[in-house]
Amino acid sequence: MLGSVCSHHSWRDQREDAHKSLGRSERGEYSARMIHVGIGYDVHALVAGRKLILGGVEIPHTKGLDGHSDADVLMHAICDAVLGALGEADIGHFFPNTDPRWKDATSIVFLQEAARQVGQRQGKIVNVDATLIAQQPKVYPHIAEMKKRIAAALGVGEKQIGVKATTNERMGFIGREEGMAAMAVASIEF
Ligand SMILES: [Zn+2]
C-alpha cells in the first residue's frame, strides 16, 4: 500500500475498497460498523391476584407482578437494554403507563417495538443477556421457554439470548418476596 500512495488511480481504488468494507452512518458518512451495548434494569412489586409472567411465560405462583402491562420484569429490562444500545429513551417513554392501550398488554409488543427500532437503523442484535432476581418460585424449568419467546419477540435466534435466574439470599425486598428485579445487557451492531 505504501508503495502506491502516489498513484491517483490506486488511491481511489483503495478508498473504494475501504468503503466496501465499511458501513454508512446515519448522516450518510462512511464509518466502521460498531458494537453498541445497552443496559436495562427493572423492578415490580409482587401482589396477590395477578398472573406471574416472566420472559413471556406464565408461571404458576401464589402472587404475580403488579403493573400497568403484564409487568413482565424480565422483558422490560431486556427492552430497556435494547433501547439503551440505540441511545434511546426507556420503555416508559414509548409505552407510557398512562396509556390505556398498554393496560394488561403483553410485553412481547414492547420487545417487538424495540427490535423494529433496531431494524429501522439497519442495526442487528448481536446478543442479549439477562438475569432475573427472584426468591420464589423456581424459574429454572421455564428458562428454555423464556429464551424461545424472547428470541421470537426480538426476531433473533435462541442462541443469542441468555437468561439466568438467582435468588437474593432472602435479603431485602426481593428476599422477603415483596418484588422481583431483572437486569439485562444487549449488544447491537450498526
Ligand atoms: Zn416494568
Residues whose N, C-alpha, C, O or C-beta is under 5 A from the ligand:
A	BS01	ZN	D42 V43 V73 H76
